[in-house]
Amino acid sequence: MSAIIDITTILSSDLKSRLAVSDLSLFIQNMNEKSVVVDFANVKFVTRSFIDEFYNVFLKNTTSSDIKISLVNVSEDIQMVFDAISRTQKKEKKVSEKSSVVKLSNFEQVNSYLNGLLI
């Protein structure tokens, strides 16, 4: 059987910070439950940063945790933020490997080079 927690009783009805996710994580770990249902029914507002951190801590790495987390009563607006976050998490970050080295031997050359970048 899963323990059900109203996220607003632990945090707030306005979920704004990444640090709040850490508080929630500690609370859930201290419950000593194998399965936890997080109820979003009374949540009025969430930030993208809160949902991003929540996603990374609870939903993205589900295999690394012994606790199964599920969500209920997620409003359509909040679900849209979760969906947007999940789409960005799956993309590989492209790193450009193109670079060049500019060798300059004095301050005047550095100044000239940097001024050229402003144009």
C-alpha positions as CSV (number, residue, x, y, z in Angstrom):
1,M,0.0,0.0,0.0
2,S,1.2,3.5,-0.9
3,A,1.5,6.3,1.6
4,I,-0.3,9.4,0.3
5,I,1.1,12.9,1.1
6,D,-0.4,16.2,0.3
7,I,2.6,18.2,-1.0
8,T,1.1,21.4,0.3
9,T,1.1,20.3,3.9
10,I,4.8,19.7,3.7
11,L,5.9,22.6,1.5
12,S,3.3,25.2,0.4
13,S,0.6,25.7,-2.2
14,D,3.1,27.8,-4.1
15,L,6.0,25.6,-5.1
16,K,8.8,27.9,-6.1
17,S,12.3,26.7,-5.3
18,R,14.7,23.9,-6.0
19,L,15.5,23.7,-2.3
20,A,11.9,22.8,-1.5
21,V,12.4,19.6,-3.5
22,S,15.3,18.7,-1.2
23,D,13.0,19.2,1.8
24,L,10.4,17.0,0.2
25,S,12.9,14.3,-0.6
26,L,14.2,14.2,3.0
27,F,10.6,14.0,4.3
28,I,9.8,11.1,1.9
29,Q,13.0,9.3,2.8
30,N,12.2,9.5,6.5
31,M,8.8,8.0,5.9
32,N,10.4,4.6,5.3
33,E,7.8,3.7,2.7
34,K,8.4,1.7,-0.5
35,S,5.8,3.6,-2.4
36,V,4.6,7.2,-2.0
37,V,1.8,9.0,-3.8
38,V,2.3,12.8,-4.0
39,D,-1.0,14.7,-4.2
40,F,-0.9,18.0,-6.0
41,A,-4.6,18.8,-5.5
42,N,-4.1,21.9,-3.4
43,V,-1.1,23.3,-5.4
44,K,-1.9,26.8,-6.8
45,F,1.4,27.7,-8.4
46,V,4.7,26.0,-9.5
47,T,7.8,27.4,-11.1
48,R,9.7,25.7,-13.9
49,S,12.7,25.4,-11.6
50,F,10.7,23.5,-9.0
51,I,9.3,21.1,-11.5
52,D,12.7,20.6,-13.2
53,E,14.3,19.7,-9.8
54,F,11.3,17.5,-8.9
55,Y,11.6,15.7,-12.2
56,N,15.3,15.1,-11.7
57,V,15.0,14.0,-8.1
58,F,11.9,11.9,-8.2
59,L,10.9,11.0,-11.8
60,K,14.0,10.8,-14.0
61,N,16.1,8.5,-11.8
62,T,13.4,6.1,-10.7
63,T,15.8,3.2,-10.9
64,S,18.3,4.7,-8.5
65,S,15.8,5.1,-5.7
66,D,14.2,2.4,-3.6
67,I,11.0,4.5,-3.3
68,K,8.4,4.5,-6.0
69,I,6.9,7.9,-6.5
70,S,3.6,8.5,-8.3
71,L,1.6,11.7,-8.7
72,V,-2.1,12.4,-8.4
73,N,-4.4,15.3,-8.9
74,V,-1.9,17.2,-11.1
75,S,-3.8,20.1,-12.8
76,E,-3.6,20.5,-16.5
77,D,-1.4,23.6,-16.2
78,I,1.1,21.8,-13.9
79,Q,1.1,18.8,-16.2
80,M,2.0,21.0,-19.1
81,V,5.1,22.1,-17.2
82,F,6.0,18.5,-16.4
83,D,5.6,17.6,-20.1
84,A,7.8,20.5,-21.2
85,I,10.5,19.5,-18.6
86,S,10.4,15.9,-19.7
87,R,10.9,16.9,-23.4
88,T,14.0,18.9,-22.5
89,Q,15.5,16.2,-20.3
90,K,15.7,13.6,-23.1
91,K,17.7,15.8,-25.6
92,E,21.4,15.3,-25.8
93,K,23.3,18.5,-25.3
94,K,25.3,19.4,-28.4
95,V,28.8,20.6,-27.7
96,S,30.7,22.4,-30.4
97,E,34.2,21.0,-30.8
98,K,35.2,23.8,-33.2
99,S,37.6,26.2,-31.6
100,S,40.7,28.2,-32.5
101,V,43.6,29.6,-30.6
102,V,44.6,33.2,-31.1
103,K,48.2,34.0,-30.0
104,L,48.8,37.6,-29.1
105,S,52.1,38.9,-27.8
106,N,51.2,42.2,-26.2
107,F,48.4,44.2,-24.8
108,E,47.9,46.3,-27.9
109,Q,47.2,43.2,-30.0
110,V,44.8,41.9,-27.3
111,N,43.0,45.3,-27.3
112,S,42.8,45.3,-31.1
113,Y,41.5,41.7,-31.2
114,L,38.8,42.4,-28.5
115,N,37.7,45.6,-30.3
116,G,37.3,43.6,-33.5
117,L,34.9,41.2,-31.7
118,L,32.6,44.1,-30.9
119,I,31.9,44.9,-34.5
